[in-house]
Amino acid sequence: MIKLGDIIEVIIEKSVYGGDGLARIGKENFVVFVKDSIPNDKLKVKITSLNKKFARAEIVEIIDSKNRIKPFCALYNACGSCDCQIASYDFLIKQKSAILKDIFKNILSEDKILSIIPSPDDKFYRHKVQYPAQQTKNSKRILLGYYKKNSHDLTNIKYCPVQPEIINEITQFIRENFELNCYDEKNHKGLLKNVLLRISNATNDILLTLVLNCHENDFINYESAIFRFFKKITAQFPSIVGGFVNFNPKKSNKILGKDTLKVVGENFIIEKLGDKSYKIGATSFFQVNPKSAVNLFNIVKENIKPNSTILDAYGGVGAIGIYVSEKASKITLVEENENAISMAYDNFQINNIENYEILEGDAKKHFLNFEKEKRQFDYVILDPPRSGCNADGLKAIAKLAKNIIYVSCNPQTLRRDMSLLIEEGFKPKCVQGVDLFPYTHHIEVVGILNKN
Ligand SMILES: C[S@@+](CC[C@H](N)C(=O)[O-])C[C@H]1O[C@@H](n2cnc3c(N)ncnc32)[C@H](O)[C@@H]1O
């Protein structure tokens, strides 16, 4: 039996959800998860944790590897944002498809677990960037970038190849021109916590948000310096059409506080997916990879029959409902974020959609109300956060429609929720993956379910 600290030889059999490679050892086929490994790697690894069911290990030596390549980003080992750049994009897509087959094999036959659709761009795809800010101890240089994996050590990222080039220029300008100090989480002092940038693929317009460690009432102390900063940065980068501050004075891992204030310019940028236009605010959710989002939304659209009543739950700014609107006789959107709701009203209007209703508040509450009212829809589209849907909410949803299209950024919660819907009488038709996040372990999946 292996012990903690043992160094052993393994061959990686497959990738698993989350990014590790899986190897099996001994007669019992004991499972060892190895960080930063890919299938067919022959490795010397050190056991770093162990329980009765499996061990975790780190690479000590790469003995042989058929599939490894050099990462294309110079900061790959220092930055925790991309999980895997040690194989070609094609190879990684195949691994993601295999991971989906593994996750869904107990509820769907292999032919119904469709291969991942690759991202049209595997570089420059990330149209939303959130960088924490820090300052060096002595020289007080501003650092902006991503944390190293499983840490709060910041890697100062001057060039990131998966986001549009202008983001690198803007963040460098912030490093050199922001006059106030940055947040220090050890003593909860300092002002600038995070920098958020959202860029439109259609227009290249940008919204810039500075997340501040202060209450809105205290903003008066910083207002003139912040205003000066926004004036300077928008003069240098005219494509920054809107500048905001978000107030987040809490000690918390949450990036955004609840209040946001526009300091300069516009409230929104316009993004286009297919022939639809969307207003997106500084803090409202929108898919980070617009070209891949078109592939995702096309799957949803192809699975809807014309002239249908559609519930677009967890609808955000209306992205999916509006995209499929040609198929709809009426769209009902449910969303809890106020800012997203106000954008959703505008988005239905600018896309000339008339037959819609928008219901504000918690989705589960609405599902239960619909059930009470015996309301029926032809289709329910679900696109919840990573944690998926609540079981009681799902049981109510099961009574609202015969067709469910479930868009998920977490295949594991999707499988859990699809299993519950199967218990409620639905048959799973298929799942289809779409790669919205190249070189990360994330997988977006659409699950289609129907009942008679
Ligand atoms: C993954 S996003 C999807 C948004 C939209 N469908 C899209 O594609 O842009 C999830 C959305 O659910 C909203 N949300 C999260 N929890 C919710 C809840 N309990 N009730 C209603 N909406 C919620 C979020 O504000 C967010 O807009």
The ligand as an ORCA input file, in Angstrom:
! r2SCAN-3c Opt
* xyz 0 1
  C     -25.339     31.606    -15.889
  S     -26.177     33.160    -15.843
  C     -27.162     33.025    -17.289
  C     -27.731     34.294    -17.853
  C     -28.308     34.219    -19.245
  N     -29.128     33.057    -19.452
  C     -27.234     34.330    -20.311
  O     -26.974     33.368    -21.031
  O     -26.627     35.401    -20.410
  C     -27.251     32.940    -14.512
  C     -28.211     34.070    -14.253
  O     -29.062     33.669    -13.181
  C     -29.273     34.763    -12.308
  N     -29.630     34.155    -11.006
  C     -28.808     33.566    -10.125
  N     -29.500     33.042     -9.103
  C     -30.813     33.315     -9.342
  C     -32.006     33.043     -8.653
  N     -32.011     32.356     -7.514
  N     -33.161     33.466     -9.188
  C     -33.186     34.146    -10.370
  N     -32.078     34.431    -11.073
  C     -30.885     34.034    -10.577
  C     -27.985     35.540    -12.342
  O     -28.181     36.892    -11.972
  C     -27.570     35.388    -13.804
  O     -28.075     36.429    -14.594
*
